[in-house]
Amino acid sequence: QVQLVESGGGLVQAGGSLRLSCIASQHTDDTYWLGWSRQAPGKEREFVAAISWTGGVTHYADSMRGRVTISKDDANDTIYLEMSNLKLRDTAVYYCTANPNIHGVITSARHWGQGTQDTVCS
C-alpha cells in the first residue's frame, strides 16, 4: 500500500510563498504520476499540479499555472509544490496524490495523503 506523507503547510500572508513536501513510501505502478490537489472550505477538491515519477513531465491546472511549481527529488522520492504570490483563495487543505496515469491523478487519484492545511491571511 502506497503511503503519502505531506508536510510544509502553515499560515502565510497574502503575497507570500510556501513550499509543500510529500514523501512516497514506495514506487509502484500506482506512483507513475504524483500530484497535488486541494480542497478549500465549502468547495470540492480541485487538481493543482502533477509530475511523472521520472520528473520529466509536469502538468498544471490552468488556474494555478504561473504561481506554482511542482518538482521531484529522486534521491528521496519526495515531490514538492512551491507556491508564490499566495492569495486568500489559496487557503485549503492540500493533498498529495498518486495514480498510475495522468488522467486519474487529475480527476480521481487512487492514493491520497492525509493533507496539510495551508492558510493565507491578509
Buried (B, 14 or more C-beta within 10 A) or exposed (E): EBEBBBBBBEEBEBEEEBBBBBBBBEEBEBBBBBBBBBBBEEEEBBBBBBBBBEBEEBBBBEEBEEBBBBBBEEEEBBBBBBBEEBEEEBBBBBBBBBBBEBEBBBEEBBBBBEBBEBBBEE
